[in-house]
Amino acid sequence: MIEACAKQLKLSYLKKNYSPLLQQAIDLDQIFEEFLAQLLEMKMKKQIKELKMLRFIDQKEKLVLMGNPGVGKIH
């Protein structure tokens, strides 16, 4: 069910990586909120790493930067 939901939401990283992280959370008796936060944090780190590679330029993809004024989005 998680894989199907992740696929529908286009969260391929979550789809591929939730199982070992879930087992780790079970082994550590981690609460659900901590597990989910860890999973989502890892997804964000992966996206940032991919952006640093600048592949979106070669693939002619658009990048939308969102955030508060004064945080450096104009670069």
mmJSON file of the N, C-alpha and C atoms, coordinates in Angstrom:
{"data_MODEL":{"atom_site":{
"group_PDB":["ATOM","ATOM","ATOM","ATOM","ATOM","ATOM","ATOM","ATOM","ATOM","ATOM","ATOM","ATOM","ATOM","ATOM","ATOM","ATOM","ATOM","ATOM","ATOM","ATOM","ATOM","ATOM","ATOM","ATOM","ATOM","ATOM","ATOM","ATOM","ATOM","ATOM","ATOM","ATOM","ATOM","ATOM","ATOM","ATOM","ATOM","ATOM","ATOM","ATOM","ATOM","ATOM","ATOM","ATOM","ATOM","ATOM","ATOM","ATOM","ATOM","ATOM","ATOM","ATOM","ATOM","ATOM","ATOM","ATOM","ATOM","ATOM","ATOM","ATOM","ATOM","ATOM","ATOM","ATOM","ATOM","ATOM","ATOM","ATOM","ATOM","ATOM","ATOM","ATOM","ATOM","ATOM","ATOM","ATOM","ATOM","ATOM","ATOM","ATOM","ATOM","ATOM","ATOM","ATOM","ATOM","ATOM","ATOM","ATOM","ATOM","ATOM","ATOM","ATOM","ATOM","ATOM","ATOM","ATOM","ATOM","ATOM","ATOM","ATOM","ATOM","ATOM","ATOM","ATOM","ATOM","ATOM","ATOM","ATOM","ATOM","ATOM","ATOM","ATOM","ATOM","ATOM","ATOM","ATOM","ATOM","ATOM","ATOM","ATOM","ATOM","ATOM","ATOM","ATOM","ATOM","ATOM","ATOM","ATOM","ATOM","ATOM","ATOM","ATOM","ATOM","ATOM","ATOM","ATOM","ATOM","ATOM","ATOM","ATOM","ATOM","ATOM","ATOM","ATOM","ATOM","ATOM","ATOM","ATOM","ATOM","ATOM","ATOM","ATOM","ATOM","ATOM","ATOM","ATOM","ATOM","ATOM","ATOM","ATOM","ATOM","ATOM","ATOM","ATOM","ATOM","ATOM","ATOM","ATOM","ATOM","ATOM","ATOM","ATOM","ATOM","ATOM","ATOM","ATOM","ATOM","ATOM","ATOM","ATOM","ATOM","ATOM","ATOM","ATOM","ATOM","ATOM","ATOM","ATOM","ATOM","ATOM","ATOM","ATOM","ATOM","ATOM","ATOM","ATOM","ATOM","ATOM","ATOM","ATOM","ATOM","ATOM","ATOM","ATOM","ATOM","ATOM","ATOM","ATOM","ATOM","ATOM","ATOM","ATOM","ATOM","ATOM","ATOM","ATOM","ATOM","ATOM","ATOM","ATOM","ATOM","ATOM","ATOM","ATOM","ATOM"],
"id":[1,2,3,4,5,6,7,8,9,10,11,12,13,14,15,16,17,18,19,20,21,22,23,24,25,26,27,28,29,30,31,32,33,34,35,36,37,38,39,40,41,42,43,44,45,46,47,48,49,50,51,52,53,54,55,56,57,58,59,60,61,62,63,64,65,66,67,68,69,70,71,72,73,74,75,76,77,78,79,80,81,82,83,84,85,86,87,88,89,90,91,92,93,94,95,96,97,98,99,100,101,102,103,104,105,106,107,108,109,110,111,112,113,114,115,116,117,118,119,120,121,122,123,124,125,126,127,128,129,130,131,132,133,134,135,136,137,138,139,140,141,142,143,144,145,146,147,148,149,150,151,152,153,154,155,156,157,158,159,160,161,162,163,164,165,166,167,168,169,170,171,172,173,174,175,176,177,178,179,180,181,182,183,184,185,186,187,188,189,190,191,192,193,194,195,196,197,198,199,200,201,202,203,204,205,206,207,208,209,210,211,212,213,214,215,216,217,218,219,220,221,222,223,224,225],
"type_symbol":["N","C","C","N","C","C","N","C","C","N","C","C","N","C","C","N","C","C","N","C","C","N","C","C","N","C","C","N","C","C","N","C","C","N","C","C","N","C","C","N","C","C","N","C","C","N","C","C","N","C","C","N","C","C","N","C","C","N","C","C","N","C","C","N","C","C","N","C","C","N","C","C","N","C","C","N","C","C","N","C","C","N","C","C","N","C","C","N","C","C","N","C","C","N","C","C","N","C","C","N","C","C","N","C","C","N","C","C","N","C","C","N","C","C","N","C","C","N","C","C","N","C","C","N","C","C","N","C","C","N","C","C","N","C","C","N","C","C","N","C","C","N","C","C","N","C","C","N","C","C","N","C","C","N","C","C","N","C","C","N","C","C","N","C","C","N","C","C","N","C","C","N","C","C","N","C","C","N","C","C","N","C","C","N","C","C","N","C","C","N","C","C","N","C","C","N","C","C","N","C","C","N","C","C","N","C","C","N","C","C","N","C","C","N","C","C","N","C","C","N","C","C","N","C","C"],
"label_atom_id":["N","CA","C","N","CA","C","N","CA","C","N","CA","C","N","CA","C","N","CA","C","N","CA","C","N","CA","C","N","CA","C","N","CA","C","N","CA","C","N","CA","C","N","CA","C","N","CA","C","N","CA","C","N","CA","C","N","CA","C","N","CA","C","N","CA","C","N","CA","C","N","CA","C","N","CA","C","N","CA","C","N","CA","C","N","CA","C","N","CA","C","N","CA","C","N","CA","C","N","CA","C","N","CA","C","N","CA","C","N","CA","C","N","CA","C","N","CA","C","N","CA","C","N","CA","C","N","CA","C","N","CA","C","N","CA","C","N","CA","C","N","CA","C","N","CA","C","N","CA","C","N","CA","C","N","CA","C","N","CA","C","N","CA","C","N","CA","C","N","CA","C","N","CA","C","N","CA","C","N","CA","C","N","CA","C","N","CA","C","N","CA","C","N","CA","C","N","CA","C","N","CA","C","N","CA","C","N","CA","C","N","CA","C","N","CA","C","N","CA","C","N","CA","C","N","CA","C","N","CA","C","N","CA","C","N","CA","C","N","CA","C","N","CA","C","N","CA","C","N","CA","C","N","CA","C","N","CA","C","N","CA","C"],
"label_alt_id":[null,null,null,null,null,null,null,null,null,null,null,null,null,null,null,null,null,null,null,null,null,null,null,null,null,null,null,null,null,null,null,null,null,null,null,null,null,null,null,null,null,null,null,null,null,null,null,null,null,null,null,null,null,null,null,null,null,null,null,null,null,null,null,null,null,null,null,null,null,null,null,null,null,null,null,null,null,null,null,null,null,null,null,null,null,null,null,null,null,null,null,null,null,null,null,null,null,null,null,null,null,null,null,null,null,null,null,null,null,null,null,null,null,null,null,null,null,null,null,null,null,null,null,null,null,null,null,null,null,null,null,null,null,null,null,null,null,null,null,null,null,null,null,null,null,null,null,null,null,null,null,null,null,null,null,null,null,null,null,null,null,null,null,null,null,null,null,null,null,null,null,null,null,null,null,null,null,null,null,null,null,null,null,null,null,null,null,null,null,null,null,null,null,null,null,null,null,null,null,null,null,null,null,null,null,null,null,null,null,null,null,null,null,null,null,null,null,null,null,null,null,null,null,null,null],
"label_comp_id":["MET","MET","MET","ILE","ILE","ILE","GLU","GLU","GLU","ALA","ALA","ALA","CYS","CYS","CYS","ALA","ALA","ALA","LYS","LYS","LYS","GLN","GLN","GLN","LEU","LEU","LEU","LYS","LYS","LYS","LEU","LEU","LEU","SER","SER","SER","TYR","TYR","TYR","LEU","LEU","LEU","LYS","LYS","LYS","LYS","LYS","LYS","ASN","ASN","ASN","TYR","TYR","TYR","SER","SER","SER","PRO","PRO","PRO","LEU","LEU","LEU","LEU","LEU","LEU","GLN","GLN","GLN","GLN","GLN","GLN","ALA","ALA","ALA","ILE","ILE","ILE","ASP","ASP","ASP","LEU","LEU","LEU","ASP","ASP","ASP","GLN","GLN","GLN","ILE","ILE","ILE","PHE","PHE","PHE","GLU","GLU","GLU","GLU","GLU","GLU","PHE","PHE","PHE","LEU","LEU","LEU","ALA","ALA","ALA","GLN","GLN","GLN","LEU","LEU","LEU","LEU","LEU","LEU","GLU","GLU","GLU","MET","MET","MET","LYS","LYS","LYS","MET","MET","MET","LYS","LYS","LYS","LYS","LYS","LYS","GLN","GLN","GLN","ILE","ILE","ILE","LYS","LYS","LYS","GLU","GLU","GLU","LEU","LEU","LEU","LYS","LYS","LYS","MET","MET","MET","LEU","LEU","LEU","ARG","ARG","ARG","PHE","PHE","PHE","ILE","ILE","ILE","ASP","ASP","ASP","GLN","GLN","GLN","LYS","LYS","LYS","GLU","GLU","GLU","LYS","LYS","LYS","LEU","LEU","LEU","VAL","VAL","VAL","LEU","LEU","LEU","MET","MET","MET","GLY","GLY","GLY","ASN","ASN","ASN","PRO","PRO","PRO","GLY","GLY","GLY","VAL","VAL","VAL","GLY","GLY","GLY","LYS","LYS","LYS","ILE","ILE","ILE","HIS","HIS","HIS"],
"label_asym_id":["A","A","A","A","A","A","A","A","A","A","A","A","A","A","A","A","A","A","A","A","A","A","A","A","A","A","A","A","A","A","A","A","A","A","A","A","A","A","A","A","A","A","A","A","A","A","A","A","A","A","A","A","A","A","A","A","A","A","A","A","A","A","A","A","A","A","A","A","A","A","A","A","A","A","A","A","A","A","A","A","A","A","A","A","A","A","A","A","A","A","A","A","A","A","A","A","A","A","A","A","A","A","A","A","A","A","A","A","A","A","A","A","A","A","A","A","A","A","A","A","A","A","A","A","A","A","A","A","A","A","A","A","A","A","A","A","A","A","A","A","A","A","A","A","A","A","A","A","A","A","A","A","A","A","A","A","A","A","A","A","A","A","A","A","A","A","A","A","A","A","A","A","A","A","A","A","A","A","A","A","A","A","A","A","A","A","A","A","A","A","A","A","A","A","A","A","A","A","A","A","A","A","A","A","A","A","A","A","A","A","A","A","A","A","A","A","A","A","A","A","A","A","A","A","A"],
"label_entity_id":["1","1","1","1","1","1","1","1","1","1","1","1","1","1","1","1","1","1","1","1","1","1","1","1","1","1","1","1","1","1","1","1","1","1","1","1","1","1","1","1","1","1","1","1","1","1","1","1","1","1","1","1","1","1","1","1","1","1","1","1","1","1","1","1","1","1","1","1","1","1","1","1","1","1","1","1","1","1","1","1","1","1","1","1","1","1","1","1","1","1","1","1","1","1","1","1","1","1","1","1","1","1","1","1","1","1","1","1","1","1","1","1","1","1","1","1","1","1","1","1","1","1","1","1","1","1","1","1","1","1","1","1","1","1","1","1","1","1","1","1","1","1","1","1","1","1","1","1","1","1","1","1","1","1","1","1","1","1","1","1","1","1","1","1","1","1","1","1","1","1","1","1","1","1","1","1","1","1","1","1","1","1","1","1","1","1","1","1","1","1","1","1","1","1","1","1","1","1","1","1","1","1","1","1","1","1","1","1","1","1","1","1","1","1","1","1","1","1","1","1","1","1","1","1","1"],
"label_seq_id":[1,1,1,2,2,2,3,3,3,4,4,4,5,5,5,6,6,6,7,7,7,8,8,8,9,9,9,10,10,10,11,11,11,12,12,12,13,13,13,14,14,14,15,15,15,16,16,16,17,17,17,18,18,18,19,19,19,20,20,20,21,21,21,22,22,22,23,23,23,24,24,24,25,25,25,26,26,26,27,27,27,28,28,28,29,29,29,30,30,30,31,31,31,32,32,32,33,33,33,34,34,34,35,35,35,36,36,36,37,37,37,38,38,38,39,39,39,40,40,40,41,41,41,42,42,42,43,43,43,44,44,44,45,45,45,46,46,46,47,47,47,48,48,48,49,49,49,50,50,50,51,51,51,52,52,52,53,53,53,54,54,54,55,55,55,56,56,56,57,57,57,58,58,58,59,59,59,60,60,60,61,61,61,62,62,62,63,63,63,64,64,64,65,65,65,66,66,66,67,67,67,68,68,68,69,69,69,70,70,70,71,71,71,72,72,72,73,73,73,74,74,74,75,75,75],
"pdbx_PDB_ins_code":[null,null,null,null,null,null,null,null,null,null,null,null,null,null,null,null,null,null,null,null,null,null,null,null,null,null,null,null,null,null,null,null,null,null,null,null,null,null,null,null,null,null,null,null,null,null,null,null,null,null,null,null,null,null,null,null,null,null,null,null,null,null,null,null,null,null,null,null,null,null,null,null,null,null,null,null,null,null,null,null,null,null,null,null,null,null,null,null,null,null,null,null,null,null,null,null,null,null,null,null,null,null,null,null,null,null,null,null,null,null,null,null,null,null,null,null,null,null,null,null,null,null,null,null,null,null,null,null,null,null,null,null,null,null,null,null,null,null,null,null,null,null,null,null,null,null,null,null,null,null,null,null,null,null,null,null,null,null,null,null,null,null,null,null,null,null,null,null,null,null,null,null,null,null,null,null,null,null,null,null,null,null,null,null,null,null,null,null,null,null,null,null,null,null,null,null,null,null,null,null,null,null,null,null,null,null,null,null,null,null,null,null,null,null,null,null,null,null,null,null,null,null,null,null,null],
"Cartn_x":[0.819,0.0,0.867,1.942,2.821,3.451,3.894,4.5,3.508,2.273,1.257,0.975,0.873,0.63,1.814,3.029,4.229,4.315,3.939,3.946,2.939,1.753,0.711,1.122,1.839,2.292,3.623,4.152,5.413,6.572,6.608,7.67,8.518,9.285,10.035,11.064,11.698,12.676,12.011,10.86,10.128,9.723,9.264,8.833,9.974,11.174,12.316,12.97,12.837,13.654,12.898,11.585,10.864,11.045,11.186,11.208,12.368,13.629,14.708,14.602,14.126,13.963,12.838,11.812,10.721,11.213,12.01,12.558,13.457,14.255,15.113,14.28,13.188,12.307,11.682,11.307,10.731,11.772,12.989,14.068,14.4,14.329,14.661,13.45,12.308,11.061,10.778,10.993,10.835,9.359,8.948,7.55,7.344,6.101,5.774,6.225,6.015,6.364,7.868,8.691,10.14,10.522,9.904,10.164,9.812,8.635,8.185,9.081,9.455,10.335,11.683,12.222,13.507,13.401,12.333,12.136,12.026,11.251,11.078,12.355,13.1,14.363,15.356,15.407,16.306,15.918,14.619,14.135,14.608,14.495,14.926,16.419,17.211,18.655,18.998,18.273,18.508,18.192,17.109,16.745,17.788,18.289,19.299,20.569,20.956,22.142,21.971,20.787,20.524,20.569,20.049,20.084,21.524,22.375,23.783,24.496,24.005,24.606,24.248,23.229,22.773,22.291,21.842,21.344,20.091,19.343,18.109,18.4,19.607,19.973,20.128,20.906,21.104,19.802,18.925,17.657,16.572,16.946,16.035,14.76,14.949,13.826,13.748,12.58,12.393,12.578,13.054,13.27,12.559,11.705,10.966,11.49,11.957,12.448,11.397,11.044,10.024,10.588,10.192,10.64,10.358,10.701,10.479,11.383,10.997,11.846,13.195,14.257,15.573,16.374,15.975,16.724,17.594,17.66,18.572,18.016,16.766,16.156,16.513,16.952,17.198,18.398,19.297,20.48,20.004],
"Cartn_y":[-1.192,0.0,1.263,1.261,2.426,2.652,1.592,1.728,2.316,1.875,2.385,3.861,4.24,5.647,6.517,6.033,6.785,6.946,5.909,5.991,7.028,7.005,7.948,9.39,9.594,10.928,11.294,10.377,10.572,10.802,9.982,10.016,8.76,8.725,7.514,7.17,8.179,7.897,7.191,7.677,7.07,5.645,5.449,4.124,3.112,3.531,2.622,2.419,3.377,3.357,3.249,3.198,3.201,1.905,0.783,-0.516,-0.672,-0.425,-0.561,0.464,1.653,2.662,2.29,1.661,1.186,0.1,-0.823,-1.879,-1.299,-0.302,0.357,1.031,1.679,2.341,1.325,0.173,-0.884,-1.396,-1.638,-2.13,-1.152,0.143,1.169,1.615,0.994,1.369,2.87,3.329,4.743,5.072,6.254,6.642,7.048,6.98,7.217,8.592,9.602,10.966,11.092,10.471,10.513,9.775,8.625,7.844,8.637,9.239,10.004,11.215,11.904,13.067,12.655,11.541,11.057,10.704,10.043,9.645,10.87,11.852,13.052,13.884,13.924,14.658,14.047,12.741,12.073,12.374,12.441,12.78,14.179,15.153,16.531,16.605,15.825,15.842,15.312,14.296,13.728,14.769,15.505,16.516,17.627,18.047,19.104,18.62,17.38,16.809,16.769,16.39,16.346,17.736,18.73,20.097,20.598,20.221,20.637,20.075,18.957,18.344,19.124,19.965,20.813,20.024,18.798,17.985,18.59,19.351,19.928,20.872,21.419,22.301,21.487,20.411,19.556,18.913,18.596,17.944,18.955,20.232,21.327,21.308,21.064,21.078,22.448,22.808,24.08,23.882,24.915,24.895,26.092,25.851,26.914,27.025,28.212,28.47,29.268,28.773,29.441,29.704,30.803,31.115,32.564,32.9,34.269,35.255,36.535,37.565,37.625,37.847,38.062,36.823,35.657,34.438,33.983,34.77,34.482,33.671,33.836,33.071,33.603,34.834,35.463,34.858,34.227,33.631,32.771],
"Cartn_z":[0.0,0.0,0.0,0.777,0.829,-0.536,-1.185,-2.51,-3.509,-3.47,-4.39,-4.143,-2.887,-2.545,-2.952,-2.689,-3.055,-4.567,-5.292,-6.754,-7.241,-6.653,-7.045,-6.737,-5.635,-5.255,-5.908,-6.739,-7.443,-6.473,-5.425,-4.423,-4.587,-5.673,-5.995,-4.927,-4.323,-3.269,-2.097,-1.696,-0.585,-0.944,-2.161,-2.61,-2.524,-2.907,-2.948,-1.585,-0.673,0.538,1.86,1.841,3.106,3.897,3.201,3.875,4.87,4.471,5.456,6.585,6.267,7.312,8.273,7.748,8.599,9.545,9.029,9.878,10.959,10.59,11.574,12.657,12.254,13.223,14.171,13.638,14.472,15.461,14.968,15.826,16.95,16.653,17.644,18.467,18.207,18.876,18.724,17.506,17.18,16.987,17.451,17.253,15.79,15.357,13.952,13.48,14.279,13.876,13.596,14.424,14.213,12.933,12.715,11.509,10.257,10.247,9.092,8.858,9.922,9.794,9.205,9.669,9.16,7.671,7.301,5.907,5.002,5.42,4.609,4.564,5.662,5.689,4.711,4.642,3.71,2.267,2.003,0.665,0.295,1.244,0.945,0.703,1.452,1.253,-0.127,-0.571,-1.897,-2.973,-2.813,-3.805,-3.871,-2.736,-2.712,-3.394,-3.117,-3.75,-5.265,-5.723,-7.162,-7.777,-7.075,-7.594,-7.725,-6.784,-6.847,-8.072,-8.584,-9.777,-11.052,-10.986,-12.098,-13.314,-13.103,-14.221,-14.855,-14.075,-14.605,-15.778,-15.833,-16.943,-18.226,-18.154,-19.335,-19.794,-18.842,-19.173,-19.538,-19.537,-19.904,-19.057,-17.754,-16.817,-16.154,-15.734,-15.049,-13.554,-12.899,-11.465,-10.872,-9.918,-9.258,-7.835,-7.485,-6.138,-5.381,-4.205,-3.4,-2.007,-1.43,-0.097,0.248,1.459,1.934,1.214,1.187,0.576,1.303,0.513,1.085,1.389,0.862,1.139,-0.034,-1.107,-2.2,-3.352,-3.661,-4.753,-6.14,-6.235,-7.544,-8.253,-7.561,-8.197,-9.327],
"occupancy":[1.0,1.0,1.0,1.0,1.0,1.0,1.0,1.0,1.0,1.0,1.0,1.0,1.0,1.0,1.0,1.0,1.0,1.0,1.0,1.0,1.0,1.0,1.0,1.0,1.0,1.0,1.0,1.0,1.0,1.0,1.0,1.0,1.0,1.0,1.0,1.0,1.0,1.0,1.0,1.0,1.0,1.0,1.0,1.0,1.0,1.0,1.0,1.0,1.0,1.0,1.0,1.0,1.0,1.0,1.0,1.0,1.0,1.0,1.0,1.0,1.0,1.0,1.0,1.0,1.0,1.0,1.0,1.0,1.0,1.0,1.0,1.0,1.0,1.0,1.0,1.0,1.0,1.0,1.0,1.0,1.0,1.0,1.0,1.0,1.0,1.0,1.0,1.0,1.0,1.0,1.0,1.0,1.0,1.0,1.0,1.0,1.0,1.0,1.0,1.0,1.0,1.0,1.0,1.0,1.0,1.0,1.0,1.0,1.0,1.0,1.0,1.0,1.0,1.0,1.0,1.0,1.0,1.0,1.0,1.0,1.0,1.0,1.0,1.0,1.0,1.0,1.0,1.0,1.0,1.0,1.0,1.0,1.0,1.0,1.0,1.0,1.0,1.0,1.0,1.0,1.0,1.0,1.0,1.0,1.0,1.0,1.0,1.0,1.0,1.0,1.0,1.0,1.0,1.0,1.0,1.0,1.0,1.0,1.0,1.0,1.0,1.0,1.0,1.0,1.0,1.0,1.0,1.0,1.0,1.0,1.0,1.0,1.0,1.0,1.0,1.0,1.0,1.0,1.0,1.0,1.0,1.0,1.0,1.0,1.0,1.0,1.0,1.0,1.0,1.0,1.0,1.0,1.0,1.0,1.0,1.0,1.0,1.0,1.0,1.0,1.0,1.0,1.0,1.0,1.0,1.0,1.0,1.0,1.0,1.0,1.0,1.0,1.0,1.0,1.0,1.0,1.0,1.0,1.0,1.0,1.0,1.0,1.0,1.0,1.0],
"B_iso_or_equiv":[0.0,0.0,0.0,0.0,0.0,0.0,0.0,0.0,0.0,0.0,0.0,0.0,0.0,0.0,0.0,0.0,0.0,0.0,0.0,0.0,0.0,0.0,0.0,0.0,0.0,0.0,0.0,0.0,0.0,0.0,0.0,0.0,0.0,0.0,0.0,0.0,0.0,0.0,0.0,0.0,0.0,0.0,0.0,0.0,0.0,0.0,0.0,0.0,0.0,0.0,0.0,0.0,0.0,0.0,0.0,0.0,0.0,0.0,0.0,0.0,0.0,0.0,0.0,0.0,0.0,0.0,0.0,0.0,0.0,0.0,0.0,0.0,0.0,0.0,0.0,0.0,0.0,0.0,0.0,0.0,0.0,0.0,0.0,0.0,0.0,0.0,0.0,0.0,0.0,0.0,0.0,0.0,0.0,0.0,0.0,0.0,0.0,0.0,0.0,0.0,0.0,0.0,0.0,0.0,0.0,0.0,0.0,0.0,0.0,0.0,0.0,0.0,0.0,0.0,0.0,0.0,0.0,0.0,0.0,0.0,0.0,0.0,0.0,0.0,0.0,0.0,0.0,0.0,0.0,0.0,0.0,0.0,0.0,0.0,0.0,0.0,0.0,0.0,0.0,0.0,0.0,0.0,0.0,0.0,0.0,0.0,0.0,0.0,0.0,0.0,0.0,0.0,0.0,0.0,0.0,0.0,0.0,0.0,0.0,0.0,0.0,0.0,0.0,0.0,0.0,0.0,0.0,0.0,0.0,0.0,0.0,0.0,0.0,0.0,0.0,0.0,0.0,0.0,0.0,0.0,0.0,0.0,0.0,0.0,0.0,0.0,0.0,0.0,0.0,0.0,0.0,0.0,0.0,0.0,0.0,0.0,0.0,0.0,0.0,0.0,0.0,0.0,0.0,0.0,0.0,0.0,0.0,0.0,0.0,0.0,0.0,0.0,0.0,0.0,0.0,0.0,0.0,0.0,0.0,0.0,0.0,0.0,0.0,0.0,0.0],
"pdbx_formal_charge":[null,null,null,null,null,null,null,null,null,null,null,null,null,null,null,null,null,null,null,null,null,null,null,null,null,null,null,null,null,null,null,null,null,null,null,null,null,null,null,null,null,null,null,null,null,null,null,null,null,null,null,null,null,null,null,null,null,null,null,null,null,null,null,null,null,null,null,null,null,null,null,null,null,null,null,null,null,null,null,null,null,null,null,null,null,null,null,null,null,null,null,null,null,null,null,null,null,null,null,null,null,null,null,null,null,null,null,null,null,null,null,null,null,null,null,null,null,null,null,null,null,null,null,null,null,null,null,null,null,null,null,null,null,null,null,null,null,null,null,null,null,null,null,null,null,null,null,null,null,null,null,null,null,null,null,null,null,null,null,null,null,null,null,null,null,null,null,null,null,null,null,null,null,null,null,null,null,null,null,null,null,null,null,null,null,null,null,null,null,null,null,null,null,null,null,null,null,null,null,null,null,null,null,null,null,null,null,null,null,null,null,null,null,null,null,null,null,null,null,null,null,null,null,null,null],
"auth_seq_id":[1,1,1,2,2,2,3,3,3,4,4,4,5,5,5,6,6,6,7,7,7,8,8,8,9,9,9,10,10,10,11,11,11,12,12,12,13,13,13,14,14,14,15,15,15,16,16,16,17,17,17,18,18,18,19,19,19,20,20,20,21,21,21,22,22,22,23,23,23,24,24,24,25,25,25,26,26,26,27,27,27,28,28,28,29,29,29,30,30,30,31,31,31,32,32,32,33,33,33,34,34,34,35,35,35,36,36,36,37,37,37,38,38,38,39,39,39,40,40,40,41,41,41,42,42,42,43,43,43,44,44,44,45,45,45,46,46,46,47,47,47,48,48,48,49,49,49,50,50,50,51,51,51,52,52,52,53,53,53,54,54,54,55,55,55,56,56,56,57,57,57,58,58,58,59,59,59,60,60,60,61,61,61,62,62,62,63,63,63,64,64,64,65,65,65,66,66,66,67,67,67,68,68,68,69,69,69,70,70,70,71,71,71,72,72,72,73,73,73,74,74,74,75,75,75],
"auth_comp_id":["MET","MET","MET","ILE","ILE","ILE","GLU","GLU","GLU","ALA","ALA","ALA","CYS","CYS","CYS","ALA","ALA","ALA","LYS","LYS","LYS","GLN","GLN","GLN","LEU","LEU","LEU","LYS","LYS","LYS","LEU","LEU","LEU","SER","SER","SER","TYR","TYR","TYR","LEU","LEU","LEU","LYS","LYS","LYS","LYS","LYS","LYS","ASN","ASN","ASN","TYR","TYR","TYR","SER","SER","SER","PRO","PRO","PRO","LEU","LEU","LEU","LEU","LEU","LEU","GLN","GLN","GLN","GLN","GLN","GLN","ALA","ALA","ALA","ILE","ILE","ILE","ASP","ASP","ASP","LEU","LEU","LEU","ASP","ASP","ASP","GLN","GLN","GLN","ILE","ILE","ILE","PHE","PHE","PHE","GLU","GLU","GLU","GLU","GLU","GLU","PHE","PHE","PHE","LEU","LEU","LEU","ALA","ALA","ALA","GLN","GLN","GLN","LEU","LEU","LEU","LEU","LEU","LEU","GLU","GLU","GLU","MET","MET","MET","LYS","LYS","LYS","MET","MET","MET","LYS","LYS","LYS","LYS","LYS","LYS","GLN","GLN","GLN","ILE","ILE","ILE","LYS","LYS","LYS","GLU","GLU","GLU","LEU","LEU","LEU","LYS","LYS","LYS","MET","MET","MET","LEU","LEU","LEU","ARG","ARG","ARG","PHE","PHE","PHE","ILE","ILE","ILE","ASP","ASP","ASP","GLN","GLN","GLN","LYS","LYS","LYS","GLU","GLU","GLU","LYS","LYS","LYS","LEU","LEU","LEU","VAL","VAL","VAL","LEU","LEU","LEU","MET","MET","MET","GLY","GLY","GLY","ASN","ASN","ASN","PRO","PRO","PRO","GLY","GLY","GLY","VAL","VAL","VAL","GLY","GLY","GLY","LYS","LYS","LYS","ILE","ILE","ILE","HIS","HIS","HIS"],
"auth_asym_id":["A","A","A","A","A","A","A","A","A","A","A","A","A","A","A","A","A","A","A","A","A","A","A","A","A","A","A","A","A","A","A","A","A","A","A","A","A","A","A","A","A","A","A","A","A","A","A","A","A","A","A","A","A","A","A","A","A","A","A","A","A","A","A","A","A","A","A","A","A","A","A","A","A","A","A","A","A","A","A","A","A","A","A","A","A","A","A","A","A","A","A","A","A","A","A","A","A","A","A","A","A","A","A","A","A","A","A","A","A","A","A","A","A","A","A","A","A","A","A","A","A","A","A","A","A","A","A","A","A","A","A","A","A","A","A","A","A","A","A","A","A","A","A","A","A","A","A","A","A","A","A","A","A","A","A","A","A","A","A","A","A","A","A","A","A","A","A","A","A","A","A","A","A","A","A","A","A","A","A","A","A","A","A","A","A","A","A","A","A","A","A","A","A","A","A","A","A","A","A","A","A","A","A","A","A","A","A","A","A","A","A","A","A","A","A","A","A","A","A","A","A","A","A","A","A"],
"auth_atom_id":["N","CA","C","N","CA","C","N","CA","C","N","CA","C","N","CA","C","N","CA","C","N","CA","C","N","CA","C","N","CA","C","N","CA","C","N","CA","C","N","CA","C","N","CA","C","N","CA","C","N","CA","C","N","CA","C","N","CA","C","N","CA","C","N","CA","C","N","CA","C","N","CA","C","N","CA","C","N","CA","C","N","CA","C","N","CA","C","N","CA","C","N","CA","C","N","CA","C","N","CA","C","N","CA","C","N","CA","C","N","CA","C","N","CA","C","N","CA","C","N","CA","C","N","CA","C","N","CA","C","N","CA","C","N","CA","C","N","CA","C","N","CA","C","N","CA","C","N","CA","C","N","CA","C","N","CA","C","N","CA","C","N","CA","C","N","CA","C","N","CA","C","N","CA","C","N","CA","C","N","CA","C","N","CA","C","N","CA","C","N","CA","C","N","CA","C","N","CA","C","N","CA","C","N","CA","C","N","CA","C","N","CA","C","N","CA","C","N","CA","C","N","CA","C","N","CA","C","N","CA","C","N","CA","C","N","CA","C","N","CA","C","N","CA","C","N","CA","C","N","CA","C","N","CA","C","N","CA","C","N","CA","C"],
"pdbx_PDB_model_num":[1,1,1,1,1,1,1,1,1,1,1,1,1,1,1,1,1,1,1,1,1,1,1,1,1,1,1,1,1,1,1,1,1,1,1,1,1,1,1,1,1,1,1,1,1,1,1,1,1,1,1,1,1,1,1,1,1,1,1,1,1,1,1,1,1,1,1,1,1,1,1,1,1,1,1,1,1,1,1,1,1,1,1,1,1,1,1,1,1,1,1,1,1,1,1,1,1,1,1,1,1,1,1,1,1,1,1,1,1,1,1,1,1,1,1,1,1,1,1,1,1,1,1,1,1,1,1,1,1,1,1,1,1,1,1,1,1,1,1,1,1,1,1,1,1,1,1,1,1,1,1,1,1,1,1,1,1,1,1,1,1,1,1,1,1,1,1,1,1,1,1,1,1,1,1,1,1,1,1,1,1,1,1,1,1,1,1,1,1,1,1,1,1,1,1,1,1,1,1,1,1,1,1,1,1,1,1,1,1,1,1,1,1,1,1,1,1,1,1,1,1,1,1,1,1]
}}}
